[in-house]
Amino acid sequence: MAFTSDWARQTGVRPNNAVVVYAKGDSMEPSICDGDVLLIDIDTAGDDIRDGQVYAIRYGHELRVKRLFRRYDGSLILRSDNAGRYPEEIIPREDQNGQVHVIGRVVWRAGGV
């Protein structure tokens, strides 16, 4: 899938920092559905997490898309929108090094009707 540089800039993403992935699974339904196209701004990877925003992360050997929240003690909450099927996960600060890598914030999605 191709996007023009002008379009990427309109979303607030510099074209060199835009990555496109396809969503897999139903953990983020109804916001993000299986097969949706996601535009990720990798320039936001080093930023402080904006609580409640959707991010692409690597957790262990898995790529995940979740709402992230940072707790006062530094622990990280991974929350699915489909919370009835996927309970939130809490990753203590001491377990994050080397295990959790924020790839970037999801800034746009497109899917079927």
Contact map, one row per residue, 1 for C-alpha under 8 A:
11100000000000000001000000000000000000000000000000000000000000000000000000000000000000000000000000000000000000000
11110000000000000000000000000000000000000000000000000000000000000000000000000000000000000000000000000000000000000
11111011000000000000000000000000000000000000000000000000000000000000000000000000000000000000000000000000000000000
01111111000000000000000000000000000000000000000000000000000000000000000000000000000000000000000000000000000000000
00111111100001100000000000000000000000000000000000000000000000000000000000000000000000000000000000000000000000000
00011111110000000000000000000000000000000000000000000000000000000000000000000000000000000000000000000000000000000
00111111111000000000000000000000000000000000000000000000000000000000000000000000000000000000000000000000000000000
00111111111111100100000000000000000000000000000000000000000000000000000000000000000000000000000000000000000000000
00001111111111100000000000000000000000000000000000000000000000000000000000000000000000000000000000000000000000000
00000111111110000000000000000000000000000000000000000000000000000000000000000000000000000000000000000000000000000
00000011111110000000000000000000000000000000000000000000000000000000000000000000000000000000000000000000001100000
00000001111111000000000000000000000000000000000000000000000000000000000000000000000000000000000000000000000000000
00000001111111101100000000000000000000001000000000000000000000000000000000000000000000000000000000000000000000000
00001001100111111100000000000000000000000000000000000000000000000000000000000000000000000000000000000000000000000
00001001100011111100000000000000000000000000000000000000000000000000000000000000000000000000000000000000000000000
00000000000001111100000000000000000000000000000000000000000000000000000000000000000000000000000000000000000000000
00000000000011111110000000000000000000011110000000000000000000000000000000000000000000000000000000000000000000000
00000001000011111111000000000000000000111100000000000000000000000000000000000000000000000000000000000000000000000
00000000000000001111100000000000000000111100000000000000000000000000000000000000000000000000000000000000000000000
10000000000000000111110000000000000011110000000000000000000000000000000000000000000000000000000000000000000000000
00000000000000000011111000000000000011110000000000000000000000000000000000000000000000000000000000000000000000000
00000000000000000001111100000000011111000000000000000000000000000000000000000000000000000000000000000000000000000
00000000000000000000111110000001111111000000000000000000000000001000000000000000000000000000000000000000000000000
00000000000000000000011111000000111100000000000000000000000000000000000000000000000000000000000000000000000000000
00000000000000000000001111110000111000000000000000000000000000000000000000000000000000000000000000000000000000000
00000000000000000000000111111001110000000000000000000000000000000000000000000000010000000000000000000000000000000
00000000000000000000000011111000000000000000000000000000000000000000000000000001111011000000000000000000000000000
00000000000000000000000011111111100000000000000000000000000000001100000000000001110000000000000000000000000000000
00000000000000000000000001111111100000000000000000000000000000000000000000000000110000000000000000000000000000000
00000000000000000000000000011111100000000000000000000000000000000000000000000000110000000000000000000000000000000
00000000000000000000000000011111100000000000000000000000000000000000000000000000100000000000000000000000000000000
00000000000000000000001001011111110100000000000000000000000000000000000000000000000000000000000000000000000010000
00000000000000000000001111011111111100000000000000000000000000000000000000000000000000000000000000000000000000100
00000000000000000000011111000001111100000000000000000000000000000000000000000000000000000000000000000000000000000
00000000000000000000011110000000111110000000000000000000000000000000000000000000000000000000000000000000000000100
00000000000000000000011100000001111111000000000000000000000000000000000000000000000000000000000000000000000011110
00000000000000000001111000000000001111100000000000000000000000000000000000000000000000000000000000000000000011100
00000000000000000001111000000000000111110000000000000000000000000000000000000000000000000000000000000000011111000
00000000000000000111100000000000000011111000000000000000000000000000000000000000000000000000000000000000011110000
00000000000000001111100000000000000001111100000000000011000000000000000000000000000000000000000000000001111100000
00000000000010001110000000000000000000111111100000000000000000000000000000000000000000000000000000000001111000000
00000000000000001110000000000000000000011111100000000000000000000000000000000000000000000000000000000011100000000
00000000000000001000000000000000000000001111110000000000000000000000000000000000000000000000000000000001000000000
00000000000000000000000000000000000000001111111000000000000000000000000000000000000000000000000000000011100000000
00000000000000000000000000000000000000001111111000000000000000000000000000000000000000000000000000000111100000000
00000000000000000000000000000000000000000011111100000000000000000000000000000000000000000000000000000100000000000
00000000000000000000000000000000000000000001111110000000000000000000000000000000000000000000000000000000000000000
00000000000000000000000000000000000000000000011111000000000000000000000000000000000000000000000000000000000000000
00000000000000000000000000000000000000000000001111101000000000000001110000000000000000000000000000000000000000000
00000000000000000000000000000000000000000000000111111000000000000001100000000000000000000000000000000000000000000
00000000000000000000000000000000000000000000000011111000000000000011110000000000000000000000000000000000000000000
00000000000000000000000000000000000000000000000001111100000000000011100000000000000000000000000000000000000000000
00000000000000000000000000000000000000000000000011111110000000000011000000000000000000000000000000000000110000000
00000000000000000000000000000000000000000000000000011111000000001111000000000000000000000000000000000000110000000
00000000000000000000000000000000000000010000000000001111100000001111000000000000000000000000000000000111110000000
00000000000000000000000000000000000000010000000000000111110000111100000000000000000000000000000000000111110000000
00000000000000000000000000000000000000000000000000000011111000111100000000000000000000000000000000011111000000000
00000000000000000000000000000000000000000000000000000001111111110000000000000000000000000000000000111110000000000
00000000000000000000000000000000000000000000000000000000111111110000000000000000000000000000000000111000000000000
00000000000000000000000000000000000000000000000000000000011111000000000000000000000000000000000001110000000000000
00000000000000000000000000000000000000000000000000000000011111100000000000000000000000000000000000000000000000000
00000000000000000000000000000000000000000000000000000000011111110000000000000000000000000000000000000000000000000
00000000000000000000000000000000000000000000000000000001111011111000000000000000000000000000000000000000000000000
00000000000000000000000000000000000000000000000000000001111001111100000000000000000000000000000000000000000000000
00000000000000000000001000010000000000000000000000000111100000111110000000000000000000000000000000000000000000000
00000000000000000000000000010000000000000000000000000111100000011111000000000111100000000000000000000000000000000
00000000000000000000000000000000000000000000000000111110000000001111100000001111100000000000000000000000000000000
00000000000000000000000000000000000000000000000011111110000000000111110000011110000000000000000000000000000000000
00000000000000000000000000000000000000000000000011110000000000000011111000011100000000000000000000000000000000000
00000000000000000000000000000000000000000000000010100000000000000001111101111000000000000000000000000000000000000
00000000000000000000000000000000000000000000000000000000000000000000111111111000000000000000000000000000000000000
00000000000000000000000000000000000000000000000000000000000000000000011111100000000000000000000000000000000000000
00000000000000000000000000000000000000000000000000000000000000000000001111100000000000000000100000000000000000000
00000000000000000000000000000000000000000000000000000000000000000000011111110000000000000001100000000000000000000
00000000000000000000000000000000000000000000000000000000000000000000011111111000000000000111100000000000000000000
00000000000000000000000000000000000000000000000000000000000000000001111001111100000000000111100000000000000000000
00000000000000000000000000000000000000000000000000000000000000000011111000111110000000011110000000000000000000000
00000000000000000000000000000000000000000000000000000000000000000111100000011111000000011110000000000000000000000
00000000000000000000000000000000000000000000000000000000000000000111000000001111101000111000000000000000000000000
00000000000000000000000000110000000000000000000000000000000000000110000000000111111001110000000000000000000000000
00000000000000000000000000111110000000000000000000000000000000000110000000000011111000000000000000000000000000000
00000000000000000000000001111100000000000000000000000000000000000000000000000001111111000000000000000000000000000
00000000000000000000000000100000000000000000000000000000000000000000000000000011111111110000000000000000000000000
00000000000000000000000000000000000000000000000000000000000000000000000000000000011111100000000000000000000000000
00000000000000000000000000100000000000000000000000000000000000000000000000000000011111100000000000000000000000000
00000000000000000000000000100000000000000000000000000000000000000000000000000001011111110000000000000000000000000
00000000000000000000000000000000000000000000000000000000000000000000000000000011001111111000000000000000000000000
00000000000000000000000000000000000000000000000000000000000000000000000000001111001001111100000000000000000000000
00000000000000000000000000000000000000000000000000000000000000000000000000001110000000111110000000000000000000000
00000000000000000000000000000000000000000000000000000000000000000000000000111100000000011111000000000000000000000
00000000000000000000000000000000000000000000000000000000000000000000000000111100000000001111101100000000000000000
00000000000000000000000000000000000000000000000000000000000000000000000001110000000000000111111100000000000000000
00000000000000000000000000000000000000000000000000000000000000000000000011110000000000000011111110000000000000000
00000000000000000000000000000000000000000000000000000000000000000000000000000000000000000001111110000000000000000
00000000000000000000000000000000000000000000000000000000000000000000000000000000000000000011111110100000000000000
00000000000000000000000000000000000000000000000000000000000000000000000000000000000000000011111111110000000000000
00000000000000000000000000000000000000000000000000000000000000000000000000000000000000000000111111110000000000000
00000000000000000000000000000000000000000000000000000000000100000000000000000000000000000000000111111000000000000
00000000000000000000000000000000000000000000000000000000011100000000000000000000000000000000001111111000000000000
00000000000000000000000000000000000000000000000000000000111100000000000000000000000000000000000111111100000000000
00000000000000000000000000000000000000000000000000000000111000000000000000000000000000000000000001111110000000000
00000000000000000000000000000000000000000000110000000011110000000000000000000000000000000000000000011111000000000
00000000000000000000000000000000000000000101100000000011110000000000000000000000000000000000000000001111100000000
00000000000000000000000000000000000000011111100000000011100000000000000000000000000000000000000000000111110000000
00000000000000000000000000000000000000011101100000001111000000000000000000000000000000000000000000000011111000000
00000000000000000000000000000000000001111000000000001111000000000000000000000000000000000000000000000001111110000
00000000001000000000000000000000000001111000000000000000000000000000000000000000000000000000000000000000111110000
00000000001000000000000000000000000001110000000000000000000000000000000000000000000000000000000000000000011111000
00000000000000000000000000000001000111100000000000000000000000000000000000000000000000000000000000000000011111100
00000000000000000000000000000000000111000000000000000000000000000000000000000000000000000000000000000000000111110
00000000000000000000000000000000101110000000000000000000000000000000000000000000000000000000000000000000000011111
00000000000000000000000000000000000100000000000000000000000000000000000000000000000000000000000000000000000001111
00000000000000000000000000000000000000000000000000000000000000000000000000000000000000000000000000000000000000111
